[in-house]
Amino acid sequence: MSSERRGSLYLLPNTLGDVAPEAVIPAGTLDRARSLDYIIAEDPKTARAFLKRIAPTRPLQSIRVERLDHNTRPIDIPALLEPLVEGRNAGLLSEAGLPAVADPGASLVRLAHEQNIRVVPLSGPSSIVLALAASGLDGQRFAFHGYLPIAEAELVSTLKECERQSRKLRQTQIFIETPYRNDRTLAAMLRTLAPATLVCVAADLTLESEAVKTRPVVAWRKETPQLKGRPTVFLLLSE
């Protein structure tokens, strides 16, 4: 079957927290999301909650929602694309922010390219990009590391290596953490990194409680924010 007759895979951004979708997602993106009757999402329950909030153009119960998460077996992913091979459009919806970025959807997107299915990224909030833009750190050269190790020794070793790479390459280092471990991670950063290393803490992006601040480690040690339970992006730059 030619690619012209195949459906398209639309990458649908989600909000970063409890905020009205129309406040952070462009109208054109929401219109596309409303029009789709097939959604692939990390959690079907929260996906349906998102769809309900944006008022889809068809009955909610008629929209097919399939799960794609970290437990999805690679052998099961091709079946998710079968409707697109047959000409049906689909949306890949993230739990927060943009799909396939720090998100299990990347494997689906890669397979879509292999099967000559058109992939269409749609505009919306990305915590990583928003944090980088607001940090004042180097936006020309940066590296995203996802989640850092949990074990203390590995965490400290990774932080030291990130700092070394930042200094060597003049590169901003970016990572995220599970919200309930934020305070522990920041404490490890302040114990491990050099006093002059710049650290940005970007919490609750796009929400009413949003807070973004960049300062040297030595200044953070005097005043440490409470981050437990708050979605946070951490950035560092060693000059």
Secondary structure, 3 states (H helix, E strand, C coil): CCHHHCCEEEEECECCCCCCHHHHCCHHHHHHHHHCCEEEECCHHHHHHHHHHHCCCCCHHHCEEEECCCCCCHHHHHHHHHHHHCCCCEEEECCCECCCCCCCCHHHHHHHHHCCCEEEECCCCCHHHHHHHHHCCCCCCEEEEEECCCCHHHHHHHHHHHHHHHHHHCCEEEEECCHHHHHHHHHHHHHHCCCCCEEEEEECCCCCCCEEEEEEHHHHCCCCCCCCCCCEEEEEECC
